[in-house]
Amino acid sequence: MRGTQGDGYTAPPFIAVIAGADLGDVITASFVAEYAAAIEYGARGREGRGMVRLAAQNWQAHVDRATAEAKAAVRSRG
């Protein structure tokens, strides 16, 4: 799993904020890059890719995968 000791991964600072959230807290995230709307909806004759909508559509799968990884990590600790 990424982020374990010795794997060379350094988590971005926002991970600490997310990790500090309590059950029931609301976490709001957004894409803030200048080109995000163009990628999402399309621009200059290029079709949009819907990256935000796809992420939202697949949210439960992302949560399920992260939950399974966390449970496996806890089990492996014995």
C-alpha positions in Angstrom: 0.0 0.0 0.0 1.3 3.5 -0.9 2.4 5.6 2.0 3.9 2.7 4.0 7.3 3.1 5.5 10.2 2.7 3.1 8.2 2.8 -0.2 9.5 6.3 -1.1 6.1 7.9 -1.3 5.6 11.3 0.3 2.0 12.2 0.8 0.8 15.7 -0.2 0.0 18.1 2.7 -3.8 17.8 2.2 -3.7 14.2 3.2 -3.1 15.3 6.8 -6.3 17.3 6.7 -8.3 14.4 5.3 -6.8 12.0 7.8 -7.7 14.4 10.6 -11.4 14.4 9.6 -13.9 12.8 12.0 -16.7 10.5 10.9 -19.5 12.6 9.8 -17.3 15.6 8.8 -17.8 17.0 5.3 -14.8 17.2 3.1 -15.1 19.3 0.0 -12.7 18.9 -2.9 -12.4 20.6 -6.3 -10.1 21.0 -9.2 -8.7 24.4 -9.3 -6.4 24.3 -12.3 -7.0 27.0 -14.9 -7.6 24.3 -17.5 -10.0 22.2 -15.4 -13.2 23.5 -17.1 -11.8 22.9 -20.5 -10.8 19.4 -19.7 -14.2 18.7 -18.0 -16.5 20.3 -20.6 -14.3 20.7 -23.7 -12.9 23.7 -25.5 -11.6 24.9 -28.9 -13.3 22.0 -30.7 -12.0 19.3 -28.3 -14.5 17.1 -26.5 -14.6 17.2 -22.7 -13.3 14.3 -20.7 -15.6 14.7 -17.8 -12.9 14.0 -15.2 -14.9 15.4 -12.3 -18.1 13.6 -13.3 -16.3 10.3 -13.8 -14.6 10.7 -10.4 -18.0 11.3 -8.8 -19.6 8.4 -10.7 -16.8 6.1 -9.5 -16.7 7.4 -6.0 -18.1 4.4 -4.3 -15.6 2.1 -6.0 -12.8 4.4 -4.9 -14.1 4.2 -1.3 -14.6 0.5 -1.4 -11.0 -0.1 -2.7 -9.5 2.3 0.0 -11.5 0.6 2.7 -10.4 -2.9 1.6 -6.7 -1.6 1.6 -7.1 -0.2 5.1 -8.7 -3.3 6.5 -6.0 -5.5 4.9 -3.3 -3.3 6.4 -4.9 -3.6 9.9 -5.2 -7.3 9.5 -1.6 -7.7 8.5 -0.4 -6.0 11.7 -1.8 -9.0 13.6 
